Amino acid sequence: MVLTIIGGEKKSGTFTNSASGQTFDYNNIYLYGLRPVSSNSDDFNFGQVPESLKLKNDKDFLTSVFGFVPSQDDLRSMEGNEYIVHYDKNSRVEQILAVQKGK
C-alpha cells in the first residue's frame, strides 16, 4: 500500500487493565497518512482515506521496519512524502520503504 505521510506523534505511558488491575508500559510512534481509496466496487472509487500506523518505539523493531533507527528529524522528514507499507500476516507493519521518485 502506498501512503503519503501527513504527520506523526509519540505516545508513551502506563495503561492499567480495569479488570485485573495489572499495569502495562507503552511507548509507540504513530505515523498518519493518506492512501488512495480502493474497494471492490469499480464504479465509484475516488479520493483518499486516512490511515494510521502504530510502531513500537523499540530499537530492534524500528530497525526491522526502516533498516535503521530513525531520528526525530528522519521521521519529521517523512511528512509529505510517499512510502510503501508492507504488513505481516497479522496486519502489523513489517516494513516501510520510500517511494523512489522518477522510477
N, C-alpha and C positions, 0 to 999 in steps of 0.2 A: 504494500500500500504506500502511495506517495502522500506525504504530509508536509504542509507548509507551516513551519513553527511560528506561532504568534506570541508566545510568552512562556513563562515558567516560574516555579517557586519551590522553595524547600519547606517541608513540613516535618517537624520533629516534636517529640514529647512523650508522654506516657498515657496509655489507654488503660482504663480499668473495666474489666468484664463485670457488668452489673449482676449477673447470675452467680458467678463464682468468687468475685472479689479479687481475682488474680489480675496483676498488672503486667503490661507489656510495653516496652520501649519501642518507639518507631522513629525512623529517620529516612525520609523519602524525598526524592526530587520528582516533581510533576512537570511535564512538558505539555503545553497546549498547542493545538494546531488545527488546521482546516484540511479536510480531504474532499476530493470530488464525490458527489452523490453517486451511488451505484445501487442498483436494485435489480430484481428480476423483471421489472416492468420496462420494456423497451420504448414505450410510448410517452413516458413522462418523467424524465430524469434531467435535472439541471441544478447548477449551483454547487455549494459546498456545505459540508456538515462538520460541526466541531468535534474534536476528538481529544481525549486526554491520555497521556502515557504516564504510568506510575513506575518509577525506577527506584529500587533500593539504593540508598546512598551508602554504598559499600565499595571499597577499592576493587575487590575481585569482581564483583558484579558489573561495575561500570567499565572495567577493562574488557570484560567479555562482550559487553554491548557496543562499546565505541572503539575498542582496540587500544585504549589508553584511558587514564583517569582525567576527565575533562576538568579544567579550572572553571571558576565562575565566569571569567571572560570568554572561555571557549563556549560555554552554554549560552551566554548572552549573544554571542556572535551568530548563533543559530537562527535568531529571530529574522523572519522574512525570507528564509531560505528553505528549499525543498529537500526532504530526506525520504529515503526508502526505509520503511519499518518492517522488519521480519518478526513474526511471532512463533513461539513454540507450539506444540500440540495442545497445550493448556491455555492458549491465547495470552501468554505472557510475553512481554517484549524480550526478544532474543538478540536482535542486532539492529543498529541504526546506522545507515550509510548515507553520506551526502550524495545528492544527485549531481552528476558531472554535467556542467553546462556545455552546450555545443557538441555533445556526443550523441 
